[in-house]
Amino acid sequence: MGLPYDVLLRGGTVVDGTGAPARRADIGVRAGRVTVLPSGRDERATDVVDATGQIVAPGFVDVHTHSDALAAPHADDRAGAIEQLRLAPLLQGVTTEISGNCGISLFPSLPELMPELTEHIRVSFGLGTVPPAVDFDAFAAGQNPALRTTHIASLVGHGTLRAGVMGFDARPPTTHELGTMCELLDQALGQGAAGLSTGLIYPPGTYAGTEEIIALAKVAARHGKPYVTHLRDEMSQVEVALEEALEIAVRSGASLQISHHKTAGRHGWGATLRTLPRLERARAEGVDVLCDVYPYTAGSTVLHAMLPPWTSEGGVGAMLERLPQPTVRDGIRRDIAQGVLGWENTVGNGGWDLIAVAAAPSRPEAEGRRIADLAGERGIDPVDYVCDLLLAERGEVTIISHSMHEDDVRRVLASPLAMIGSDGVPKPGRPHPRWAGSFARVLGHYGREQGLLSLEGAVHKMTGLPARRFGLTGRGVLADGARADLVVFDRDTVGDRATFDRPLLGPTGVGTVVVAGRIAVRDGLATGVRAGEVVRVR
């Protein structure tokens, strides 16, 4: 016998993340790496976990999070709420998160633009004042190891990049500004950032034209890293927006990841019958396109994204100066009613009755309630209520939008092109339950109960497929020498408990989670281990 293993997972059924059939095997962990062993072999170990009757899989990779700022120190923990948010993904088996999505990351920026960018980051992440970083190295240095429960990789957010070079002006960049953006992107990708993301419904990203994005995506392509996009419209014009994304991929040469693919709003329902075949056709034509999806019919975002893009021109401060003006509010009402060319217009596609407040720090009584009801109780127009709420919270309000159809969600989940991402927006209040429930919900509700996915197929969408897409070498599969990020769960009981009323309830059926070779969850409870690290994609 050789040296003892640090951890031995004995007696389990291994689902290795490749999509291959499950098989019996033991898993040994030594110095943060995996060895796959014949089941039942007598091996010595410091810590033995009895996995008999359980599934042993690679730790899940959440490809779409907004958890960039969770490992920054926060003086006001709001009665431990931020610590609950840090633990929520870990308790359902997530060991690696990819942040910087939807064009919003904590870096990069020219030093002179950082003060203006700080307000944008405060409103976007909702965790107080978290200063931006000049580059990926500075971002990595700012992640406090004592607070990191999972590993984190980050995309370069185009909105942050744009604001960090040219502020919040609604105009094309000058040649010099675009060159500077390309240089900062190239530097960050060289330092280990995972790719480029856009959020083309969010200012300042919404002010960018297609040619600007193509120029930046070419930089990502040179590094062999993906272009990841929240489309310019996921509602009535989703097919037009999808064609823009495909054009960017073809002309830049970058691989394409469609973020949280959906067809939302009453005018968009059913469009997955056309968008998914379009993606399949693009792959057949040589475009490396994939997507991700969360298993819910409601989305979540910032409240000011429900307003026309012109309201945010100039940044958060300029928006807050506009909102008290009656003429501005009348303009918002008009544009919601009539639409604006190129603007998604969530409210116009649904209504204020479908939008609930998720986080409003000084107005907790509003959390969990619909905008239409809150405005009606006060006898005022919903636009006036929204403007007043944004002013009271200095722009920091998050919402949940009940805008999707179950049939569309099921189609995307079942697609071989789709992997799983929570799109978690981890803020105190009543966040979307997807942050604490997405992975357990796919395994339990859509896998075991509805039979939409096989066990091996579901795990592949959470592990091997995303790890390969984002270049996470040694992660996402169980093989000799792989990094020891692991989850042990009961296929018969795994499931989500998080609800819109109690959004941070942990899952059932997830017993053990190993992060970097250390047991971070035992018997469904966090052990206090903080083994997460910043992942550099090379």
VOVOVO-757691 format. One record per residue (C-alpha): residue in one letter; residue number from 0; x, y, z. Coordinates in Angstrom, 2 decimals, always signed. Layout:
N
PT   resn   resi        c1        c2        c3
PT      a    NUM         X         Y         Z
...
//
This chain:
538
PT   resn   resi        c1        c2        c3
PT      m      0     +0.00     +0.00     +0.00
PT      g      1     +1.14     +3.53     -0.75
PT      l      2     +0.56     +6.70     +1.19
PT      p      3     -2.93     +7.13     +2.64
PT      y      4     -5.41     +9.28     +0.79
PT      d      5     -6.57    +12.52     +2.35
PT      v      6    -10.18    +11.64     +1.54
PT      l      7    -11.71     +8.40     +0.27
PT      l      8    -15.22     +8.31     -1.16
PT      r      9    -16.08     +4.63     -0.82
PT      g     10    -18.90     +2.56     -2.31
PT      g     11    -20.48     +5.16     -4.57
PT      t     12    -21.70     +5.17     -8.16
PT      v     13    -19.57     +7.46    -10.28
PT      v     14    -21.14     +9.74    -12.91
PT      d     15    -17.95    +11.14    -14.35
PT      g     16    -19.18    +14.26    -16.18
PT      t     17    -18.49    +13.03    -19.71
PT      g     18    -21.99    +11.70    -20.31
PT      a     19    -20.75     +8.09    -20.06
PT      p     20    -22.90     +5.54    -18.19
PT      a     21    -22.64     +5.48    -14.41
PT      r     22    -20.31     +2.88    -12.90
PT      r     23    -19.22     +1.67     -9.49
PT      a     24    -15.88     +3.06     -8.31
PT      d     25    -14.19     +4.56     -5.30
PT      i     26    -12.57     +7.97     -5.45
PT      g     27     -9.34     +8.76     -3.66
PT      v     28     -8.17    +12.31     -3.06
PT      r     29     -4.55    +13.17     -2.35
PT      a     30     -2.96    +16.64     -2.51
PT      g     31     -6.03    +18.09     -4.22
PT      r     32     -6.11    +15.54     -7.05
PT      v     33     -8.35    +12.58     -7.85
PT      t     34     -7.56     +8.91     -8.31
PT      v     35    -10.32     +6.61     -9.60
PT      l     36    -10.09     +3.26     -7.79
PT      p     37    -11.77     -0.13     -8.22
PT      s     38    -14.80     -0.32     -5.98
PT      g     39    -14.21     -2.05     -2.66
PT      r     40    -10.41     -2.09     -2.74
PT      d     41     -8.86     -1.79     +0.70
PT      e     42     -7.25     +1.68     +0.86
PT      r     43     -6.09     +3.80     +3.77
PT      a     44     -7.39     +7.34     +4.14
PT      t     45     -7.40    +10.08     +6.72
PT      d     46    -11.12    +10.73     +6.11
PT      v     47    -13.45     +8.07     +4.69
PT      v     48    -16.88     +9.02     +3.37
PT      d     49    -19.35     +6.16     +2.95
PT      a     50    -20.98     +6.90     -0.42
PT      t     51    -22.86     +3.59     -0.65
PT      g     52    -26.04     +4.07     -2.65
PT      q     53    -25.00     +7.63     -3.57
PT      i     54    -23.90     +9.33     -6.78
PT      v     55    -20.36    +10.70     -6.89
PT      a     56    -19.86    +13.40     -9.54
PT      p     57    -17.50    +16.25    -10.37
PT      g     58    -18.34    +19.45     -8.55
PT      f     59    -20.87    +21.45    -10.53
PT      v     60    -19.76    +24.41    -12.64
PT      d     61    -22.17    +27.35    -12.57
PT      v     62    -21.41    +29.07    -15.87
PT      h     63    -23.48    +32.18    -15.23
PT      t     64    -23.32    +34.03    -11.93
PT      h     65    -23.21    +37.60    -10.66
PT      s     66    -21.29    +36.67     -7.51
PT      d     67    -18.21    +38.75     -8.36
PT      a     68    -18.37    +40.81     -5.15
PT      l     69    -19.38    +38.14     -2.62
PT      a     70    -15.82    +37.53     -1.47
PT      a     71    -15.11    +41.19     -0.88
PT      p     72    -15.36    +42.26     +2.77
PT      h     73    -18.70    +43.82     +3.73
PT      a     74    -18.96    +45.67     +7.03
PT      d     75    -22.76    +45.48     +7.01
PT      d     76    -23.57    +41.77     +6.72
PT      r     77    -27.29    +42.41     +7.29
PT      a     78    -27.68    +39.79    +10.04
PT      g     79    -25.55    +37.21     +8.28
PT      a     80    -27.42    +37.43     +4.98
PT      i     81    -24.26    +37.73     +2.89
PT      e     82    -22.76    +34.63     +4.51
PT      q     83    -25.95    +32.73     +3.59
PT      l     84    -25.53    +33.93     +0.03
PT      r     85    -21.93    +32.70     -0.04
PT      l     86    -22.97    +29.22     +1.09
PT      a     87    -26.03    +28.77     -1.16
PT      p     88    -24.23    +27.45     -4.28
PT      l     89    -21.85    +25.27     -2.27
PT      l     90    -24.69    +23.47     -0.48
PT      q     91    -26.12    +22.27     -3.79
PT      g     92    -22.78    +20.99     -5.07
PT      v     93    -21.41    +23.95     -7.03
PT      t     94    -17.64    +24.15     -6.70
PT      t     95    -16.76    +26.60     -9.51
PT      e     96    -18.57    +29.77    -10.58
PT      i     97    -18.05    +31.89    -13.68
PT      s     98    -18.76    +35.55    -12.97
PT      g     99    -18.48    +38.72    -15.03
PT      n    100    -21.58    +37.90    -17.02
PT      c    101    -24.03    +40.18    -18.85
PT      g    102    -21.31    +42.74    -19.46
PT      i    103    -20.84    +43.45    -15.75
PT      s    104    -17.52    +42.58    -14.09
PT      l    105    -15.41    +44.20    -11.37
PT      f    106    -12.68    +45.08    -13.90
PT      p    107    -11.04    +46.57    -16.00
PT      s    108    -10.90    +50.34    -15.93
PT      l    109     -8.61    +53.25    -16.52
PT      p    110     -7.69    +54.63    -13.08
PT      e    111     -9.28    +58.03    -13.76
PT      l    112    -12.69    +56.43    -14.56
PT      m    113    -12.87    +54.25    -11.46
PT      p    114    -14.77    +56.71     -9.21
PT      e    115    -17.62    +56.99    -11.72
PT      l    116    -17.61    +53.22    -12.26
PT      t    117    -17.91    +52.57     -8.51
PT      e    118    -21.53    +53.77     -8.44
PT      h    119    -22.41    +51.49    -11.37
PT      i    120    -20.90    +48.54     -9.51
PT      r    121    -22.70    +49.43     -6.28
PT      v    122    -26.07    +49.40     -8.03
PT      s    123    -25.29    +46.30    -10.11
PT      f    124    -24.07    +44.03     -7.32
PT      g    125    -26.08    +45.43     -4.41
PT      l    126    -23.46    +44.68     -1.75
PT      g    127    -22.40    +48.16     -0.76
PT      t    128    -19.40    +50.02     -2.07
PT      v    129    -17.04    +47.58     -3.78
PT      p    130    -14.32    +49.38     -5.71
PT      p    131    -13.57    +48.24     -9.27
PT      a    132    -10.19    +46.82    -10.21
PT      v    133     -7.89    +48.07    -12.94
PT      d    134     -7.29    +44.58    -14.36
PT      f    135     -7.82    +40.87    -13.74
PT      d    136     -4.76    +40.60    -11.50
PT      a    137     -6.16    +43.29     -9.22
PT      f    138     -9.57    +41.58     -9.24
PT      a    139     -7.94    +38.30     -8.20
PT      a    140     -5.97    +40.00     -5.44
PT      g    141     -9.21    +41.53     -4.09
PT      q    142    -10.92    +38.15     -3.62
PT      n    143    -10.58    +37.39     +0.09
PT      p    144     -9.62    +33.68     +0.51
PT      a    145    -11.29    +33.64     +3.92
PT      l    146    -14.62    +34.36     +2.23
PT      r    147    -14.35    +32.12     -0.87
PT      t    148    -16.45    +28.97     -0.48
PT      t    149    -16.14    +28.07     -4.18
PT      h    150    -13.67    +28.69     -6.98
PT      i    151    -14.33    +31.68     -9.21
PT      a    152    -13.39    +32.52    -12.77
PT      s    153    -14.43    +35.77    -14.43
PT      l    154    -15.28    +37.03    -17.86
PT      v    155    -14.43    +40.59    -18.90
PT      g    156    -17.69    +42.53    -18.83
PT      h    157    -18.04    +44.78    -21.86
PT      g    158    -20.23    +47.27    -19.97
PT      t    159    -17.57    +47.68    -17.29
PT      l    160    -14.82    +47.87    -19.92
PT      r    161    -16.72    +50.53    -21.88
PT      a    162    -17.54    +52.58    -18.80
PT      g    163    -13.95    +52.21    -17.61
PT      v    164    -12.67    +53.80    -20.82
PT      m    165    -15.36    +56.23    -22.02
PT      g    166    -17.87    +56.56    -19.19
PT      f    167    -21.60    +56.30    -19.77
PT      d    168    -21.95    +58.27    -22.98
PT      a    169    -24.56    +57.01    -25.46
PT      r    170    -22.32    +57.23    -28.53
PT      p    171    -19.84    +55.14    -30.51
PT      p    172    -16.28    +55.08    -29.18
PT      t    173    -13.58    +57.07    -30.89
PT      t    174    -10.84    +55.13    -32.63
PT      h    175     -8.56    +55.80    -29.66
PT      e    176    -11.20    +54.70    -27.13
PT      l    177    -11.91    +51.46    -28.99
PT      g    178     -8.18    +50.80    -29.20
PT      t    179     -7.86    +51.32    -25.46
PT      m    180    -10.77    +48.96    -24.82
PT      c    181     -9.09    +46.31    -26.97
PT      e    182     -5.80    +46.77    -25.12
PT      l    183     -7.41    +46.42    -21.67
PT      l    184     -9.35    +43.37    -22.83
PT      d    185     -6.22    +41.78    -24.29
PT      q    186     -4.36    +42.37    -21.03
PT      a    187     -7.13    +40.89    -18.88
PT      l    188     -7.49    +37.81    -21.08
PT      g    189     -3.74    +37.34    -20.97
PT      q    190     -3.88    +37.47    -17.17
PT      g    191     -6.43    +34.66    -17.09
PT      a    192     -9.91    +36.12    -17.58
PT      a    193    -12.22    +33.51    -19.11
PT      g    194    -13.69    +35.42    -22.06
PT      l    195    -15.69    +38.50    -23.07
PT      s    196    -19.30    +39.09    -22.03
PT      t    197    -21.90    +41.60    -23.15
PT      g    198    -25.21    +42.67    -21.68
PT      l    199    -26.82    +44.46    -24.59
PT      i    200    -29.97    +45.47    -22.72
PT      y    201    -27.99    +47.23    -19.98
PT      p    202    -26.44    +50.70    -20.16
PT      p    203    -23.74    +51.32    -21.15
PT      g    204    -23.58    +48.10    -23.18
PT      t    205    -26.84    +48.90    -24.92
PT      y    206    -25.21    +52.02    -26.43
PT      a    207    -22.70    +49.86    -28.34
PT      g    208    -23.16    +48.96    -31.99
PT      t    209    -22.40    +45.62    -33.61
PT      e    210    -19.07    +46.77    -35.07
PT      e    211    -17.76    +47.71    -31.62
PT      i    212    -18.56    +44.24    -30.28
PT      i    213    -16.99    +42.53    -33.29
PT      a    214    -13.73    +44.41    -32.72
PT      l    215    -13.63    +43.25    -29.10
PT      a    216    -14.72    +39.69    -29.90
PT      k    217    -11.75    +39.43    -32.29
PT      v    218     -9.50    +39.97    -29.27
PT      a    219    -11.26    +37.12    -27.43
PT      a    220    -10.89    +34.93    -30.51
PT      r    221     -7.11    +35.51    -30.59
PT      h    222     -6.97    +34.15    -27.05
PT      g    223     -9.20    +31.18    -27.93
PT      k    224    -11.82    +32.38    -25.45
PT      p    225    -15.57    +32.72    -25.95
PT      y    226    -17.84    +35.66    -26.60
PT      v    227    -20.67    +35.34    -24.06
PT      t    228    -23.77    +37.45    -24.59
PT      h    229    -26.99    +38.51    -22.96
PT      l    230    -28.76    +39.22    -26.24
PT      r    231    -29.98    +42.68    -27.17
PT      d    232    -33.56    +41.36    -26.94
PT      e    233    -34.89    +38.14    -25.42
PT      m    234    -38.52    +39.01    -26.06
PT      s    235    -40.40    +39.98    -29.23
PT      q    236    -37.18    +40.59    -31.23
PT      v    237    -35.19    +37.63    -29.91
PT      e    238    -34.63    +36.17    -33.36
PT      v    239    -33.19    +39.44    -34.68
PT      a    240    -30.95    +39.68    -31.61
PT      l    241    -29.79    +36.11    -32.10
PT      e    242    -28.78    +36.88    -35.67
PT      e    243    -26.66    +39.80    -34.41
PT      a    244    -24.87    +37.46    -32.00
PT      l    245    -24.23    +34.91    -34.75
PT      e    246    -22.91    +37.65    -37.04
PT      i    247    -20.49    +38.75    -34.31
PT      a    248    -19.26    +35.17    -33.89
PT      v    249    -18.82    +34.59    -37.64
PT      r    250    -17.04    +37.87    -38.32
PT      s    251    -14.82    +37.76    -35.24
PT      g    252    -14.02    +34.05    -35.24
PT      a    253    -14.93    +33.75    -31.56
PT      s    254    -16.92    +30.87    -30.12
PT      l    255    -20.36    +32.03    -29.01
PT      q    256    -22.20    +31.40    -25.74
PT      i    257    -25.82    +32.58    -25.55
PT      s    258    -26.47    +33.48    -21.92
PT      h    259    -29.60    +32.21    -20.13
PT      h    260    -31.31    +31.49    -23.44
PT      k    261    -34.98    +32.32    -23.21
PT      t    262    -37.84    +33.70    -25.27
PT      a    263    -39.71    +35.82    -22.77
PT      g    264    -42.81    +38.02    -22.73
PT      r    265    -46.15    +37.20    -24.31
PT      h    266    -44.85    +38.12    -27.79
PT      g    267    -41.84    +35.81    -27.40
PT      w    268    -43.45    +32.64    -26.06
PT      g    269    -42.88    +29.68    -28.33
PT      a    270    -39.98    +31.23    -30.22
PT      t    271    -37.63    +28.50    -28.94
PT      l    272    -39.28    +26.36    -31.62
PT      r    273    -37.28    +28.53    -34.04
PT      t    274    -34.25    +29.71    -32.05
PT      l    275    -33.00    +26.25    -31.06
PT      p    276    -33.10    +24.89    -34.65
PT      r    277    -31.32    +28.09    -35.72
PT      l    278    -28.53    +27.36    -33.26
PT      e    279    -28.31    +23.77    -34.48
PT      r    280    -28.09    +25.01    -38.07
PT      a    281    -25.36    +27.49    -37.15
PT      r    282    -23.31    +24.70    -35.55
PT      a    283    -23.74    +22.61    -38.68
PT      e    284    -22.38    +25.57    -40.64
PT      g    285    -19.27    +25.70    -38.44
PT      v    286    -20.19    +28.26    -35.75
PT      d    287    -19.10    +27.08    -32.30
PT      v    288    -22.29    +28.16    -30.50
PT      l    289    -23.71    +26.85    -27.23
PT      c    290    -26.04    +28.29    -24.60
PT      d    291    -26.91    +28.08    -20.94
PT      v    292    -30.23    +28.07    -19.11
PT      y    293    -31.70    +28.23    -15.61
PT      p    294    -34.68    +26.02    -14.68
PT      y    295    -37.30    +28.68    -13.88
PT      t    296    -39.92    +30.74    -15.69
PT      a    297    -38.92    +33.96    -13.92
PT      g    298    -35.83    +36.10    -14.41
PT      s    299    -34.17    +38.68    -12.21
PT      t    300    -32.31    +41.92    -12.86
PT      v    301    -31.97    +45.53    -11.75
PT      l    302    -35.10    +47.68    -11.69
PT      h    303    -33.66    +50.52    -13.77
PT      a    304    -33.27    +48.08    -16.69
PT      m    305    -37.07    +48.30    -16.98
PT      l    306    -36.71    +51.95    -18.04
PT      p    307    -35.75    +53.21    -21.52
PT      p    308    -31.95    +53.32    -22.07
PT      w    309    -31.84    +57.12    -22.29
PT      t    310    -32.72    +57.37    -18.60
PT      s    311    -29.31    +55.92    -17.68
PT      e    312    -27.17    +57.97    -20.05
PT      g    313    -24.36    +59.56    -18.05
PT      g    314    -24.45    +56.94    -15.28
PT      v    315    -26.26    +56.38    -12.02
PT      g    316    -25.91    +59.96    -10.78
PT      a    317    -27.37    +61.39    -13.98
PT      m    318    -30.28    +58.93    -13.82
PT      l    319    -31.10    +59.94    -10.25
PT      e    320    -31.08    +63.60    -11.28
PT      r    321    -33.58    +62.89    -14.07
PT      l    322    -36.11    +60.73    -12.25
PT      p    323    -37.80    +63.45    -10.13
PT      q    324    -38.76    +65.41    -13.27
PT      p    325    -42.41    +65.04    -14.41
PT      t    326    -41.42    +65.33    -18.07
PT      v    327    -38.96    +62.45    -17.66
PT      r    328    -41.61    +60.27    -16.07
PT      d    329    -44.05    +61.11    -18.86
PT      g    330    -41.35    +60.14    -21.38
PT      i    331    -40.84    +56.81    -19.62
PT      r    332    -44.58    +56.10    -19.73
PT      r    333    -44.69    +56.99    -23.42
PT      d    334    -41.75    +54.81    -24.37
PT      i    335    -43.08    +51.82    -22.41
PT      a    336    -46.42    +52.18    -24.16
PT      q    337    -45.06    +52.78    -27.66
PT      g    338    -41.68    +51.05    -27.55
PT      v    339    -38.26    +52.31    -28.66
PT      l    340    -36.42    +50.85    -31.63
PT      g    341    -33.78    +48.40    -30.41
PT      w    342    -34.99    +48.38    -26.78
PT      e    343    -36.28    +45.15    -25.21
PT      n    344    -39.08    +46.90    -23.22
PT      t    345    -39.82    +44.20    -20.64
PT      v    346    -42.80    +46.04    -19.15
PT      g    347    -44.34    +46.69    -22.55
PT      n    348    -44.07    +42.97    -23.31
PT      g    349    -45.63    +41.95    -20.01
PT      g    350    -46.75    +44.51    -17.45
PT      w    351    -45.88    +45.83    -14.02
PT      d    352    -48.07    +43.11    -12.50
PT      l    353    -45.44    +40.52    -13.51
PT      i    354    -42.55    +42.34    -11.81
PT      a    355    -41.83    +41.92     -8.09
PT      v    356    -39.29    +43.70     -5.89
PT      a    357    -36.50    +41.34     -4.83
PT      a    358    -34.12    +43.70     -3.01
PT      a    359    -34.72    +47.24     -1.73
PT      p    360    -32.45    +47.73     +1.30
PT      s    361    -34.39    +50.52     +3.02
PT      r    362    -37.84    +49.27     +1.95
PT      p    363    -37.89    +45.60     +3.01
PT      e    364    -41.69    +45.73     +3.23
PT      a    365    -41.75    +45.98     -0.58
PT      e    366    -39.64    +42.86     -1.12
PT      g    367    -41.55    +39.95     -2.56
PT      r    368    -44.43    +42.12     -3.79
PT      r    369    -45.52    +43.10     -7.32
PT      i    370    -44.94    +46.64     -8.58
PT      a    371    -48.54    +47.01     -9.77
PT      d    372    -49.88    +46.14     -6.31
PT      l    373    -47.46    +48.42     -4.49
PT      a    374    -48.36    +51.34     -6.75
PT      g    375    -52.08    +50.60     -6.52
PT      e    376    -52.03    +50.70     -2.72
PT      r    377    -50.62    +54.21     -2.92
PT      g    378    -53.00    +55.29     -5.64
PT      i    379    -50.20    +56.26     -8.02
PT      d    380    -49.04    +55.25    -11.48
PT      p    381    -46.50    +52.37    -11.46
PT      v    382    -43.88    +54.51    -13.24
PT      d    383    -44.11    +57.09    -10.46
PT      y    384    -43.76    +54.35     -7.85
PT      v    385    -40.72    +52.91     -9.64
PT      c    386    -39.02    +56.29     -9.95
PT      d    387    -39.70    +57.09     -6.29
PT      l    388    -38.33    +53.71     -5.21
PT      l    389    -35.17    +54.10     -7.28
PT      l    390    -34.62    +57.55     -5.78
PT      a    391    -35.15    +56.26     -2.24
PT      e    392    -32.64    +53.45     -2.81
PT      r    393    -30.12    +55.53     -4.83
PT      g    394    -30.76    +53.20     -7.77
PT      e    395    -30.09    +49.97     -5.90
PT      v    396    -33.24    +47.90     -6.50
PT      t    397    -33.42    +44.36     -7.87
PT      i    398    -36.54    +42.78     -9.33
PT      i    399    -37.93    +39.40    -10.37
PT      s    400    -39.78    +39.25    -13.68
PT      h    401    -42.29    +36.43    -14.22
PT      s    402    -42.08    +36.48    -17.99
PT      m    403    -41.37    +33.02    -19.45
PT      h    404    -43.39    +29.99    -20.51
PT      e    405    -42.64    +26.54    -19.09
PT      d    406    -42.61    +24.91    -22.54
PT      d    407    -39.77    +27.18    -23.66
PT      v    408    -37.76    +26.48    -20.51
PT      r    409    -38.15    +22.73    -21.02
PT      r    410    -37.07    +22.92    -24.66
PT      v    411    -33.86    +24.76    -23.82
PT      l    412    -33.06    +22.49    -20.87
PT      a    413    -33.42    +19.43    -23.10
PT      s    414    -31.28    +20.84    -25.92
PT      p    415    -27.88    +19.16    -26.35
PT      l    416    -26.45    +22.66    -26.80
PT      a    417    -27.48    +23.84    -23.33
PT      m    418    -25.54    +23.77    -20.08
PT      i    419    -26.77    +24.92    -16.67
PT      g    420    -26.17    +28.34    -15.16
PT      s    421    -28.08    +29.87    -12.26
PT      d    422    -27.82    +33.51    -13.36
PT      g    423    -27.80    +34.00     -9.62
PT      v    424    -28.01    +37.60     -8.38
PT      p    425    -26.87    +37.13     -4.78
PT      k    426    -28.13    +40.15     -2.90
PT      p    427    -29.77    +40.37     +0.54
PT      g    428    -33.55    +40.61     +0.52
PT      r    429    -35.63    +38.10     -1.40
PT      p    430    -33.35    +37.05     -4.25
PT      h    431    -34.47    +34.69     -6.97
PT      p    432    -34.46    +31.07     -5.65
PT      r    433    -32.31    +30.02     -8.61
PT      w    434    -29.20    +31.02     -6.62
PT      a    435    -29.88    +28.29     -4.05
PT      g    436    -31.89    +25.84     -6.14
PT      s    437    -30.93    +25.63     -9.83
PT      f    438    -28.70    +22.55     -9.83
PT      a    439    -30.75    +20.54     -7.36
PT      r    440    -33.90    +21.49     -9.32
PT      v    441    -32.48    +20.20    -12.59
PT      l    442    -31.49    +16.90    -10.97
PT      g    443    -34.70    +16.45     -9.00
PT      h    444    -37.64    +18.14    -10.70
PT      y    445    -36.59    +18.00    -14.36
PT      g    446    -34.42    +14.88    -14.16
PT      r    447    -35.86    +12.35    -11.74
PT      e    448    -39.48    +13.56    -11.56
PT      q    449    -40.17    +14.64    -15.13
PT      g    450    -37.66    +12.48    -16.98
PT      l    451    -36.60    +15.38    -19.19
PT      l    452    -32.90    +14.54    -18.70
PT      s    453    -31.02    +11.38    -17.85
PT      l    454    -28.85    +11.48    -14.77
PT      e    455    -25.69    +11.26    -16.86
PT      g    456    -26.96    +13.90    -19.27
PT      a    457    -27.91    +16.31    -16.49
PT      v    458    -24.52    +15.94    -14.78
PT      h    459    -22.72    +16.45    -18.11
PT      k    460    -24.57    +19.78    -18.56
PT      m    461    -23.32    +20.83    -15.11
PT      t    462    -19.73    +19.59    -15.33
PT      g    463    -17.90    +18.34    -18.41
PT      l    464    -19.71    +20.48    -20.98
PT      p    465    -19.19    +23.84    -19.22
PT      a    466    -15.63    +23.00    -18.16
PT      r    467    -14.70    +22.28    -21.77
PT      r    468    -16.46    +25.39    -23.06
PT      f    469    -14.65    +27.73    -20.66
PT      g    470    -11.24    +26.06    -20.67
PT      l    471    -11.37    +24.87    -17.04
PT      t    472     -8.58    +22.35    -17.37
PT      g    473     -8.77    +19.44    -14.94
PT      r    474    -12.29    +20.33    -13.81
PT      g    475    -15.67    +18.98    -14.73
PT      v    476    -14.66    +15.31    -15.05
PT      l    477    -13.73    +12.49    -12.69
PT      a    478    -10.51    +11.00    -14.00
PT      d    479     -7.08    +10.27    -12.62
PT      g    480     -5.26    +13.53    -11.95
PT      a    481     -8.38    +15.73    -12.12
PT      r    482     -8.80    +18.45     -9.55
PT      a    483    -10.58    +17.18     -6.47
PT      d    484    -13.81    +19.17     -6.67
PT      l    485    -16.58    +16.65     -5.99
PT      v    486    -20.20    +16.27     -4.96
PT      v    487    -21.97    +13.27     -3.46
PT      f    488    -25.78    +13.20     -3.70
PT      d    489    -28.74    +10.85     -3.43
PT      r    490    -30.40    +10.50     -6.84
PT      d    491    -33.69     +9.50     -5.16
PT      t    492    -33.99    +12.53     -2.87
PT      v    493    -31.96    +15.34     -4.42
PT      g    494    -34.14    +18.38     -5.07
PT      d    495    -34.60    +22.09     -4.52
PT      r    496    -36.45    +23.64     -1.59
PT      a    497    -35.79    +27.32     -2.33
PT      t    498    -38.96    +29.30     -3.11
PT      f    499    -39.75    +32.91     -3.95
PT      d    500    -40.87    +33.38     -0.33
PT      r    501    -37.91    +31.50     +1.18
PT      p    502    -35.26    +31.81     -1.53
PT      l    503    -32.20    +30.57     +0.36
PT      l    504    -33.48    +27.23     +1.64
PT      g    505    -30.85    +24.61     +0.93
PT      p    506    -31.51    +21.53     -1.17
PT      t    507    -32.31    +18.00     -0.14
PT      g    508    -30.17    +15.01     -0.98
PT      v    509    -26.74    +16.66     -1.27
PT      g    510    -24.55    +15.08     +1.40
PT      t    511    -20.88    +15.83     +0.71
PT      v    512    -19.08    +18.51     -1.27
PT      v    513    -15.30    +18.53     -1.70
PT      v    514    -13.51    +21.70     -2.80
PT      a    515     -9.82    +21.52     -3.69
PT      g    516     -9.52    +18.20     -1.88
PT      r    517    -11.11    +19.40     +1.37
PT      i    518    -14.56    +18.51     +2.66
PT      a    519    -16.58    +21.73     +2.59
PT      v    520    -20.00    +20.12     +3.12
PT      r    521    -20.57    +17.04     +5.27
PT      d    522    -24.00    +15.49     +5.85
PT      g    523    -25.56    +18.45     +4.07
PT      l    524    -23.98    +21.04     +6.39
PT      a    525    -21.15    +23.46     +5.67
PT      t    526    -17.98    +22.57     +7.57
PT      g    527    -16.50    +26.06     +7.52
PT      v    528    -13.78    +25.13     +5.02
PT      r    529    -12.88    +27.99     +2.69
PT      a    530    -10.88    +26.37     -0.11
PT      g    531    -12.10    +28.36     -3.11
PT      e    532     -9.57    +30.12     -5.29
PT      v    533     -9.47    +32.38     -8.32
PT      v    534     -9.22    +30.31    -11.50
PT      r    535     -7.03    +31.68    -14.27
PT      v    536     -7.91    +30.37    -17.72
PT      r    537     -4.81    +30.09    -19.89
//
